[in-house]
Amino acid sequence: MPEISRFYGVTVTMYYGDPQRHATPHFHAKYGEHQASFMIDPSAWLAGTLPRRQMQIVLGWAAIHSEELMRNWQQILAGETVLKIEGL
């Protein structure tokens, strides 16, 4: 999974895979041993766990960068490389 952003110890990635399996536009966040998936629009938690503070930070970051995240999602569907997104 290519890294698209990193901030406050959180690493954000998107998965290059079968678009049919990954129909909901989303991204993954990892913090230490914790991992979670988040929907892009609207910004929302999908699965996994993060500490409460990091969960709020990731959701806030996703709301600010939703257009860039969706652009990266479209690039993944087209088989193109994702772009880095500024952290917080």
C-alpha positions as CSV (number, residue, x, y, z in Angstrom):
1,M,0.0,0.0,0.0
2,P,1.6,3.3,-1.0
3,E,1.9,5.9,1.7
4,I,0.0,9.1,0.9
5,S,0.5,11.0,4.1
6,R,2.1,10.9,7.6
7,F,1.3,13.1,10.6
8,Y,1.4,12.8,14.4
9,G,2.6,9.2,14.1
10,V,-0.3,8.2,11.8
11,T,0.5,6.7,8.4
12,V,-2.2,7.0,5.7
13,T,-2.2,4.6,2.7
14,M,-4.4,3.5,-0.1
15,Y,-4.6,0.0,-1.6
16,Y,-3.9,-0.8,-5.2
17,G,-6.1,-3.8,-5.8
18,D,-9.3,-5.1,-7.4
19,P,-11.7,-2.1,-7.7
20,Q,-14.7,-4.5,-7.4
21,R,-13.5,-5.6,-4.0
22,H,-12.9,-2.1,-2.9
23,A,-16.0,-0.4,-4.3
24,T,-16.3,2.2,-1.4
25,P,-13.8,5.0,-1.8
26,H,-11.6,4.7,1.3
27,F,-8.2,4.9,2.8
28,H,-6.3,3.1,5.6
29,A,-4.6,4.7,8.7
30,K,-2.0,3.0,10.9
31,Y,-0.8,4.2,14.3
32,G,1.6,1.9,16.1
33,E,-0.1,-1.5,16.2
34,H,-3.6,0.0,15.5
35,Q,-5.1,0.0,12.0
36,A,-8.4,1.4,10.7
37,S,-10.2,2.1,7.4
38,F,-12.1,5.3,6.7
39,M,-14.6,6.3,4.0
40,I,-13.6,9.4,2.0
41,D,-16.9,11.1,1.4
42,P,-18.3,11.7,3.9
43,S,-15.3,11.2,6.1
44,A,-16.3,8.3,8.4
45,W,-14.8,5.3,10.2
46,L,-15.4,2.0,8.4
47,A,-13.5,-0.7,10.3
48,G,-10.6,-1.4,12.6
49,T,-9.4,0.6,15.6
50,L,-7.3,3.6,16.5
51,P,-6.9,5.4,19.8
52,R,-9.7,8.0,20.2
53,R,-7.4,11.0,19.8
54,Q,-5.8,9.6,16.6
55,M,-9.3,8.7,15.3
56,Q,-10.4,12.3,15.6
57,I,-7.2,13.6,14.1
58,V,-7.6,11.3,11.0
59,L,-11.3,12.2,10.6
60,G,-10.4,15.9,10.7
61,W,-7.6,15.5,8.3
62,A,-9.8,13.5,5.9
63,A,-12.5,16.2,6.0
64,I,-9.9,18.9,5.0
65,H,-8.4,16.8,2.3
66,S,-11.5,15.0,0.9
67,E,-11.0,16.3,-2.6
68,E,-7.4,15.2,-2.8
69,L,-8.3,11.8,-1.3
70,M,-11.0,11.3,-3.9
71,R,-8.6,12.3,-6.7
72,N,-6.2,9.7,-5.4
73,W,-9.0,7.1,-5.3
74,Q,-9.8,7.9,-9.0
75,Q,-6.1,7.5,-9.9
76,I,-6.0,4.1,-8.2
77,L,-9.1,3.0,-10.3
78,A,-7.2,4.2,-13.4
79,G,-4.1,2.3,-12.4
80,E,-2.1,5.5,-11.9
81,T,0.2,6.5,-9.1
82,V,-1.3,8.3,-6.1
83,L,0.0,11.7,-5.0
84,K,1.2,12.7,-1.6
85,I,-1.2,14.7,0.6
86,E,0.0,17.2,3.1
87,G,-0.3,16.2,6.8
88,L,-1.4,18.3,9.7
